[in-house]
Structure formats: structure tokens, C-alpha cells
Amino acid sequence: MGAAAFAVNRHQPDALTLMLTGRDAWTLERLVEAGASGCTPIEQPAPRWSAYVHRLRGMGVIIDTHLEKHGGEFPGRHARYVLGCTVERVLGDG
């Protein structure tokens, strides 16, 4: 994914506009597409989801984390990331 601009409405008077590239843009695009159901690293494999989410949070994007149990050979918990604000892609080469 090339560069993409996203308008982030953090429930404040002014929207924040972010120009993102690489995995940051990819991650925010996945979260926008997922809507209220959110994303997990199991459904959208990527090497460092938590790092991408951490960087986006540092830029001002509100992302909630819900922990879910999973079974299988290695049972445990995984994160489901859900946008806690409105984000719209406003520009990009897709």
C-alpha cells in the first residue's frame, strides 16, 4: 500500500488528518473496513499488530483492545482491535 490520508474524528471539534504509509496505513485500512467487529491478528495476519496499533494510538487514533479466548493446540487469549473513533480514508493510491 502506498501513501494514504485518513481523517480521524476523535469526537472533538476538529478532525485529525494523518498521511500514512506501509503497515500503519494497512492497519488503519483494515480497522476501517472491519467496522464495529474489529480485527484480530488471527483474522488479518501480520507480524506486529500490537506495534502498529501502538504507533497509531501515539498519532491520536483511538483504538480499543478487547481480549478474547481461543482454543486449539495452543489455547490462550488474543486481542481484537476496534476503532473507538470515526476514521475515513480521504486520499490514497490504494
Secondary structure, 3 states (H helix, E strand, C coil): CCCEEEEEECCCCCCEEEEECHHHHHHHHHHHHHHHHCECCCCCCCCCHHHHHHHHHHCCCCEEEEEEEECCCCCEEEEEEEECCEEEEEEECC
